[in-house]
Every structure is written in C-alpha cells, then in structure tokens.
Amino acid sequence: MQLPGQNRPRVVQFESKLEQRVLFLLLANPAVANVWEQPQLISYRDQSGNRKTHFIDFLAELKNGRRLAIAVKPWKVVLEKNFLRELQQIRVAMRKDFADDIVLVTERDFTRAEALNAQRFVEFSKARNTEHQAHLKSVTRDVCFPVTVDEMCRLLGLGGAGFRSIVIAVFENVLTADRKHLIDLDTLLSKGGAK
C-alpha cells in the first residue's frame, strides 16, 4: 500500500477488520499527511498503579503538523474493559514529542459504507487517470445538478472508468455525495467546491 509520506508502497499490518477500515478512512482524509501503524509501545500505570503497556494502533500526522495517536477498539471492548479510563492513563504517559493527543476510534464513529467508499477511493487513486479527471471537471460545468452516478457515468462516456473517476471526484470535492452511504449508481451527486 502506498502511504502518503512514503516513496514506495509497503505492506501495512493491521490486526482486525476494524483497524483496516480506520486505515482506509485515514488514507482518504485530505487532512492526513502520513500514517504509521503500531508506531510505539507506551508503558503506563493503570488506576491501581500496576505497570501496563499499550501499542498505539496508528500515528497520523496531519498536514497542519499535529500528530495524533489513534487507538482502535470495538465499542463492546471499550465498555467491557473500561478502556476510556485506561486511555486517560495512556494519555498521561504518552510523550509529547510522540503525539499531540490520543484519539479513540470505534465502529460507532463511521459506517461500513463510509469505510468501503474510502477503500475504493484509495484503490482507484492508485491508477488515477488525469485525463479522465480533467474530462469529468469539464463535463460538470454544464450539468444541471443533482444527478445520479449512473447519469453522470453516461455523460462521461468512460464506462467503468467513469465510476472510478466519480468516486475520486467525490473525495476531492469536485463532486459531493453522502459518503456515509455506499456510493453506487443510484447515489445523488451535486457539484463540489473544488476549483
């Protein structure tokens, strides 16, 4: 996988489907400059004073320079293990030169469709066709929005490549769509704010 701050693609490790979904959401987020998986082990003391360790799942460096440590946990585990209290202890022990803050992400923070849309964007961007994206921008100037993805595909005349171009355009704000629902042929599109 090609990470934003990396020169070459590399294998990215994740321990669960939830972590994979969060990774794609991070990679599709335009505010994120780079992502590292399991970048550091943090030693901390729990509420009882016992020494414990926690691997940070991801470190995200934002384009504004902030660095966020990201803990990914299923909501059920958060509740059962009182992970919010543990997270406070981890935050206290975390070095400020490692990250500015630590954030908890659970499956309650996004929809599966949102993560799949992000995954598609990441995958489609690997084979990005600049001519198709320019053609899409030119076509959108004359479209009376809203239109469905199917209608826009027909206007583009690019076959399956049209769908890929549309998904990329949605994530780059050339077009807008409700990304919390799966982008499919029936999805309504509006003009985005990108120039």
Disulfide bonds with the S-S distance in Angstrom:
none
